[in-house]
Amino acid sequence: VAVLWFHVTSLCASVSPAQLGIALGFLVPPVLVPNVEDEEKLAYHISIMFFMTAGVATALFILVVIVFKEKPPNPPSRAQALIQLRPPEEYSYVKSILHLLRSANFLLLVVTYGLNTGCFYALSTLLTRMVIHHYPGEEVNAGRIGLTIIVSGMAGALISGIWLDRTKTYKQTTLVVYIMSLVGMIVYTFTLSLNHLWVVFVTAGMLGFFMTGYLPVGFEFAAELTYPESEGTSSGLLNVSAQIFGIAFTIGQGKIMDHFGTKAGNLFLCSFMFLGTIMTAFINADLRRQWANL
């Protein structure tokens, strides 16, 4: 049962339900909120969308309260069994963070993860604006392009998770996925203005496959580098980095697009993706969790 739980939760972590929610977030709003001039009609459609969102969030909250379990009855691996053997009073959240911040490899991963995911957040936030700029009146297709990015990313995350589970090549996989994300970003940048919407679907799908597929790879690599610290602590720091870079990149790319156009804004993201690729190559693959399992 423990081994089965380990493999199932690994795959579930790779294909995050949050990505499905983001996919619906791209697809549903353009359908529920049409592009109309009447402010009263616009407010009516927006209120319906918000009430639906509130209903779904409330239902999920009830499900979490009723059925959510803290952990499986048996440890999923030897590494987790060793962690659970430690007395609870030995764990300190503050000490855990301070210990992680003294790890050069983890700090490099925090920055590179933030750069990659921050670029993804900025691209997702400004996607509709970029598509409508080159393809006026295509709000619905802009949402479909966003859906394509997420769905292809879910496939990439699933494949990456299976590959990591079988090969344990964490750094190599992280670096390859990062490089392909950079390539996808460059291709998307120079094909967005070709006036062929189907090309945007293809390039955006390729970009999403690697850029979204990087997310679970980064979490798994962080768990390896930071063992025996809590995976919740390391993943929390990764998310903090992603949010900070995401806000900065969204604001920065938006300003650049205002003054220099969409291509300049996307090249702005490409430059940071290139920086992240170089930094990833310097991370030492200290797979502590694998050693504990052995």
C-alpha positions as CSV (number, residue, x, y, z in Angstrom):
1,V,0.0,0.0,0.0
2,A,2.8,2.4,0.9
3,V,4.6,1.8,-2.4
4,L,1.4,2.2,-4.4
5,W,0.7,5.5,-2.5
6,F,4.2,6.7,-3.3
7,H,3.8,6.1,-7.1
8,V,0.3,7.5,-7.2
9,T,1.2,10.7,-5.3
10,S,4.3,11.1,-7.5
11,L,2.1,11.1,-10.6
12,C,-0.5,13.4,-9.0
13,A,2.2,15.8,-8.0
14,S,3.4,15.8,-11.6
15,V,0.0,16.6,-13.0
16,S,-1.2,19.2,-10.5
17,P,-4.9,19.8,-10.2
18,A,-4.0,23.4,-10.0
19,Q,-3.0,23.3,-13.6
20,L,-6.4,22.0,-14.6
21,G,-7.9,25.0,-12.7
22,I,-5.6,27.3,-14.6
23,A,-6.7,25.7,-17.9
24,L,-10.3,26.3,-17.0
25,G,-9.3,29.9,-16.0
26,F,-8.1,30.4,-19.6
27,L,-11.1,28.8,-21.3
28,V,-14.2,29.8,-19.2
29,P,-13.8,33.7,-18.6
30,P,-13.8,34.6,-22.4
31,V,-17.0,32.5,-22.8
32,L,-18.8,33.9,-19.7
33,V,-17.7,37.5,-20.1
34,P,-18.2,38.6,-23.7
35,N,-16.4,41.7,-25.1
36,V,-19.3,44.2,-24.9
37,E,-19.4,48.0,-24.6
38,D,-22.4,48.2,-22.2
39,E,-20.9,48.4,-18.7
40,E,-24.0,47.1,-17.0
41,K,-24.1,43.9,-19.1
42,L,-20.3,43.5,-18.6
43,A,-20.8,43.8,-14.8
44,Y,-23.7,41.3,-14.9
45,H,-21.5,38.7,-16.7
46,I,-18.6,39.3,-14.4
47,S,-20.8,38.9,-11.3
48,I,-22.1,35.5,-12.7
49,M,-18.5,34.3,-13.2
50,F,-17.6,35.4,-9.6
51,F,-20.6,33.7,-8.1
52,M,-19.7,30.5,-9.9
53,T,-16.1,30.7,-8.7
54,A,-17.3,31.3,-5.1
55,G,-19.6,28.2,-5.4
56,V,-16.8,26.0,-6.6
57,A,-14.4,27.3,-3.9
58,T,-17.0,26.7,-1.2
59,A,-17.6,23.1,-2.4
60,L,-13.8,22.4,-2.4
61,F,-13.5,23.8,1.1
62,I,-16.2,21.5,2.4
63,L,-14.5,18.5,0.7
64,V,-11.1,19.4,2.2
65,V,-12.7,19.6,5.7
66,I,-14.4,16.3,5.3
67,V,-12.1,14.0,3.3
68,F,-8.6,15.5,3.4
69,K,-6.0,13.3,5.1
70,E,-2.7,14.7,6.5
71,K,-0.6,11.7,5.4
72,P,-0.8,8.0,4.3
73,P,-1.0,5.4,7.1
74,N,2.4,4.0,6.2
75,P,5.5,5.9,5.0
76,P,5.8,5.9,1.2
77,S,9.6,5.4,1.3
78,R,12.6,4.7,3.5
79,A,13.5,8.4,3.4
80,Q,10.1,9.4,4.7
81,A,10.2,6.7,7.4
82,L,13.5,8.1,8.7
83,I,12.0,11.6,8.9
84,Q,8.9,10.3,10.8
85,L,11.2,8.6,13.3
86,R,12.5,12.0,14.5
87,P,10.7,13.4,17.6
88,P,8.3,16.2,16.7
89,E,10.0,18.6,19.2
90,E,13.2,18.5,17.2
91,Y,11.6,20.2,14.2
92,S,11.7,24.0,14.0
93,Y,10.3,25.8,11.0
94,V,12.6,28.8,11.4
95,K,15.7,26.6,11.8
96,S,14.6,24.6,8.8
97,I,14.4,27.8,6.7
98,L,17.8,29.1,8.0
99,H,19.4,25.7,7.2
100,L,18.0,25.7,3.6
101,L,19.2,29.3,3.1
102,R,22.7,28.1,3.8
103,S,22.6,25.6,1.0
104,A,24.2,27.1,-2.2
105,N,22.6,24.4,-4.4
106,F,19.1,25.1,-3.1
107,L,19.5,28.8,-3.4
108,L,20.5,28.4,-7.0
109,L,17.4,26.3,-7.6
110,V,15.2,28.8,-5.8
111,V,16.4,31.5,-8.2
112,T,16.2,29.4,-11.3
113,Y,12.8,28.1,-10.4
114,G,11.6,31.6,-9.8
115,L,12.9,32.8,-13.1
116,N,11.3,30.0,-15.1
117,T,8.0,30.1,-13.3
118,G,7.9,33.8,-13.1
119,C,8.3,34.0,-16.9
120,F,5.4,31.5,-17.2
121,Y,3.2,33.6,-14.9
122,A,4.0,36.8,-16.8
123,L,3.3,35.1,-20.1
124,S,0.0,33.6,-18.9
125,T,-1.1,37.0,-17.4
126,L,-0.4,38.9,-20.6
127,L,-1.3,36.2,-23.1
128,T,-4.7,37.6,-24.1
129,R,-3.3,41.1,-24.5
130,M,-0.6,39.8,-26.8
131,V,-2.9,37.6,-28.9
132,I,-5.5,40.4,-29.3
133,H,-2.8,42.9,-30.3
134,H,-1.8,40.7,-33.3
135,Y,-5.2,39.0,-33.9
136,P,-8.0,41.5,-33.0
137,G,-11.3,40.1,-32.0
138,E,-9.9,36.7,-31.1
139,E,-10.6,36.8,-27.3
140,V,-12.0,33.3,-27.3
141,N,-9.1,31.8,-29.2
142,A,-6.8,33.6,-26.8
143,G,-8.4,31.6,-24.0
144,R,-8.0,28.4,-26.1
145,I,-4.3,29.1,-26.6
146,G,-4.0,29.4,-22.8
147,L,-5.8,26.2,-22.5
148,T,-3.4,24.6,-25.0
149,I,-0.5,25.8,-22.9
150,I,-1.8,24.2,-19.7
151,V,-3.0,20.9,-21.2
152,S,0.2,20.3,-23.1
153,G,2.1,21.3,-19.9
154,M,0.1,18.7,-18.0
155,A,1.3,16.1,-20.5
156,G,4.9,17.4,-20.1
157,A,4.6,17.2,-16.3
158,L,3.3,13.6,-16.4
159,I,6.1,12.5,-18.7
160,S,8.7,14.3,-16.6
161,G,7.4,12.7,-13.5
162,I,7.5,9.2,-15.0
163,W,11.0,9.8,-16.4
164,L,12.3,11.0,-13.0
165,D,10.7,8.0,-11.2
166,R,12.5,5.6,-13.5
167,T,15.9,7.3,-14.1
168,K,16.5,9.5,-11.0
169,T,18.4,11.9,-13.3
170,Y,17.2,15.0,-11.5
171,K,19.8,17.6,-12.6
172,Q,20.0,16.3,-16.2
173,T,16.2,16.4,-16.6
174,T,15.9,19.8,-15.0
175,L,18.6,21.3,-17.3
176,V,17.1,19.7,-20.5
177,V,13.6,20.9,-19.7
178,Y,15.0,24.4,-18.9
179,I,16.8,24.5,-22.2
180,M,13.7,23.4,-24.1
181,S,11.6,26.0,-22.3
182,L,14.1,28.7,-23.5
183,V,13.9,27.3,-27.0
184,G,10.1,27.3,-26.8
185,M,10.0,30.9,-25.6
186,I,12.3,32.0,-28.4
187,V,10.2,30.2,-31.0
188,Y,7.0,31.7,-29.6
189,T,8.4,35.2,-29.6
190,F,9.3,35.2,-33.3
191,T,6.2,33.4,-34.6
192,L,3.5,35.3,-32.7
193,S,3.4,38.0,-35.4
194,L,3.3,35.8,-38.4
195,N,-0.5,36.3,-38.8
196,H,-1.2,32.6,-38.7
197,L,-3.2,31.7,-35.6
198,W,-2.6,28.0,-35.9
199,V,1.1,28.6,-35.6
200,V,0.6,30.3,-32.3
201,F,-1.4,27.3,-31.1
202,V,1.5,25.0,-32.0
203,T,4.3,27.1,-30.6
204,A,2.3,27.9,-27.4
205,G,1.6,24.2,-27.0
206,M,5.3,23.4,-27.3
207,L,6.2,26.2,-24.9
208,G,3.7,25.0,-22.3
209,F,4.8,21.4,-22.6
210,F,8.3,22.2,-21.3
211,M,7.6,25.3,-19.2
212,T,4.7,23.9,-17.2
213,G,6.4,20.5,-17.2
214,Y,9.3,22.1,-15.4
215,L,7.2,22.8,-12.3
216,P,7.1,19.3,-10.8
217,V,10.7,18.7,-11.8
218,G,11.8,21.7,-9.8
219,F,9.8,20.5,-6.7
220,E,11.3,17.0,-6.9
221,F,14.8,18.3,-7.4
222,A,14.4,20.6,-4.4
223,A,13.2,17.6,-2.3
224,E,16.4,15.8,-3.2
225,L,18.7,18.7,-2.4
226,T,17.1,19.6,0.9
227,Y,16.5,16.2,2.5
228,P,15.8,15.6,5.4
229,E,14.2,19.0,5.7
230,S,10.4,19.2,5.2
231,E,9.4,19.1,1.6
232,G,6.7,21.6,2.5
233,T,9.3,24.1,3.5
234,S,11.4,23.8,0.4
235,S,8.4,23.9,-1.9
236,G,7.1,26.9,0.0
237,L,10.3,28.8,-0.7
238,L,10.1,27.9,-4.3
239,N,6.6,29.2,-4.5
240,V,7.6,32.5,-2.8
241,S,10.4,32.9,-5.4
242,A,8.0,32.2,-8.2
243,Q,5.5,34.8,-7.0
244,I,8.1,37.5,-6.5
245,F,9.6,37.0,-10.0
246,G,6.1,36.6,-11.5
247,I,5.0,40.0,-10.2
248,A,8.2,41.7,-11.3
249,F,8.2,40.1,-14.7
250,T,4.5,40.8,-15.3
251,I,4.9,44.5,-14.4
252,G,8.2,44.7,-16.4
253,Q,7.0,43.0,-19.5
254,G,3.8,45.1,-19.4
255,K,5.7,48.3,-19.4
256,I,8.0,47.1,-22.2
257,M,5.1,46.1,-24.3
258,D,3.5,49.5,-23.8
259,H,6.6,51.3,-25.2
260,F,8.3,48.8,-27.5
261,G,5.8,46.1,-28.5
262,T,5.1,42.5,-27.7
263,K,8.3,41.1,-29.3
264,A,10.5,43.3,-27.0
265,G,8.4,42.1,-24.0
266,N,8.9,38.5,-24.9
267,L,12.6,39.0,-25.5
268,F,12.8,40.5,-22.0
269,L,11.5,37.1,-20.7
270,C,13.9,35.2,-23.0
271,S,16.9,36.9,-21.5
272,F,15.9,35.8,-18.0
273,M,15.2,32.3,-19.2
274,F,18.7,32.2,-20.6
275,L,20.2,33.4,-17.3
276,G,18.2,30.6,-15.5
277,T,19.6,28.0,-17.9
278,I,23.2,29.0,-17.2
279,M,22.6,29.0,-13.4
280,T,20.9,25.6,-13.5
281,A,24.1,24.1,-15.0
282,F,26.0,25.1,-11.9
283,I,23.7,23.2,-9.5
284,N,25.4,20.2,-7.9
285,A,23.2,17.1,-8.0
286,D,23.5,16.2,-4.3
287,L,20.7,13.6,-4.2
288,R,20.3,13.2,-0.4
289,R,16.9,11.6,-0.5
290,Q,18.1,8.9,-2.9
291,W,21.0,8.1,-0.6
292,A,18.6,7.8,2.3
293,N,16.4,5.4,0.4
294,L,19.5,3.2,-0.5
